[in-house]
Amino acid sequence: MTPTDFADVEPEIVAPGVEVELEFEDGDRRTVAVLGVWDHDEKLGIISCEAPLAQALLGHRPGEMIELPRGMERKSLKILAVRRISARVRDWIRGEEGYGAKTE
């Protein structure tokens, strides 16, 4: 499998290669970067496209309310924004700036 830097991803809907700004029902906000199957870095907010949160978000657009799967800590969230991944996440993917992408 060849790694990708997700440079060609257009951030209209949640898909691998985008950052998603979320607001949970308790008002807590969080930004996550949905990347590839083996990608994960909690400190940078990088989650695998196969993570339960990512699976709940995939295919949705800004403004949509999402009900989260049973067993997750929270019950619902709103997608505030979908955008291109940040330079910091791109550096992580490329293994630059002290970051190391976890690819196999």
Secondary structure as UniProt FT lines:
FT   TURN            7..8
FT   TURN            11..12
FT   TURN            16..17
FT   STRAND          18..24
FT   TURN            25..26
FT   STRAND          29..35
FT   TURN            37..38
FT   HELIX           42..44
FT   STRAND          46..48
FT   TURN            49..50
FT   HELIX           52..57
FT   TURN            58..59
FT   TURN            62..63
FT   STRAND          65..67
FT   TURN            70..71
FT   STRAND          76..84
FT   HELIX           87..94
FT   TURN            97..98
//
